Amino acid sequence: MRTRVCALTLGFLGMTGLASGAQAQCIICSCSASVPTPVSFGSYNPTSTVDLDIAGRITLSCLSVAVPTTIAVSIALNAGTGSGGSFTPRRMRFGATKTLNYNLFTTAGRTTIWGTGTGGSSVRTDSIPLSLLGTVSRSYDVFGRIPSGQNVPPGLYTDMVTVTFTF
């Protein structure tokens, strides 16, 4: 079991890191992560009575050069740098004191918070079949929501969430 970490930026920024590593049953195996659809909320209107919902996507690509196998993957998202370790809610920050509450979910229904399996959150799991001399890519949708009714001043609110793939 190996853990690989990549960083995913929320707000108005994009991917800042990649994950890679070797699998125990493979001669040469590697996995990398990307964010083909950034998680970006765009503009938030504090006077709106409707939650601001978005969707993004994380893609994991794995290459196998030796033994066909299936790897179990666990995908966790931390609480972010602006939340003080809490998943309820996560917070984007503008300056030192201004915050905008949001969260990330595992499904479009936005009922299960995507996190580390602690603090009321859940991780995503998957089984990825690897073949001889093959690359397999899997995409995982990330569903975000900023609740309506937050009286915040204009500004660029951002947060950095770390995505951890455990093989």
C-alpha positions, -999 to 999 in steps of 0.1 A, spaced: 0 0 0 15 33 -11 2 68 -7 6 94 -34 -3 130 -30 -12 157 -55 -27 192 -49 -59 205 -63 -66 242 -60 -101 255 -56 -114 289 -64 -99 304 -95 -67 284 -99 -57 250 -113 -36 219 -107 -4 224 -88 11 189 -85 11 154 -97 11 120 -81 33 91 -92 47 59 -77 54 22 -81 30 -7 -75 42 -38 -56 31 -63 -84 44 -44 -113 79 -41 -128 72 -6 -140 40 10 -129 32 46 -124 1 67 -117 -4 104 -123 -32 127 -115 -46 157 -134 -75 181 -132 -89 183 -168 -119 202 -155 -108 227 -128 -129 231 -96 -137 268 -100 -168 284 -86 -165 316 -107 -185 346 -93 -206 343 -62 -235 367 -56 -242 373 -19 -277 384 -26 -287 353 -45 -312 329 -27 -298 300 -48 -268 279 -38 -239 281 -63 -232 246 -76 -203 236 -98 -186 204 -110 -150 196 -117 -131 164 -124 -100 146 -112 -84 121 -135 -61 93 -124 -40 75 -151 -20 43 -143 5 26 -165 15 -11 -162 44 -27 -180 45 -62 -164 20 -82 -145 -18 -77 -152 -34 -69 -119 -62 -49 -103 -53 -22 -78 -76 -8 -52 -76 29 -49 -88 52 -22 -92 89 -30 -94 114 -2 -97 152 -1 -84 171 29 -103 199 45 -83 225 28 -59 252 40 -87 277 49 -109 255 70 -88 249 101 -92 211 96 -130 211 95 -151 196 67 -183 213 79 -179 237 63 -148 241 42 -137 277 38 -122 297 11 -103 328 23 -98 363 11 -71 381 31 -65 372 67 -101 374 80 -126 370 53 -141 336 46 -166 320 22 -181 287 32 -183 259 6 -180 221 4 -171 193 -20 -192 162 -25 -189 127 -40 -222 129 -60 -243 154 -78 -270 152 -50 -244 168 -28 -253 147 3 -220 130 11 -190 153 18 -158 141 1 -130 141 26 -107 118 45 -133 96 62 -133 117 94 -154 146 107 -185 135 88 -168 130 55 -163 100 32 -135 89 8 -141 75 -27 -129 41 -36 -123 23 -69 -107 -9 -83 -86 -2 -114 -77 -32 -137 -42 -29 -151 -31 -49 -182 2 -58 -197 17 -28 -215 -14 -6 -209 -26 27 -195 -59 30 -177 -75 63 -169 -103 69 -145 -121 102 -139 -138 112 -107 -163 141 -107 -161 166 -78 -193 184 -70 -190 217 -52 -214 240 -35 -213 275 -20 -244 279 2 -265 310 -6 -270 339 18 -234 345 28 -228 382 33 -192 386 21 -173 415 6 -160 413 -30 -126 396 -34 -107 366 -47 -115 337 -23 -94 306 -26 -85 274 -9 -60 246 -15 -73 211 -11 -49 181 -12 -60 150 -31 -45 118 -17 -46 86 -38 -38 55 -17 -29 24 -37 
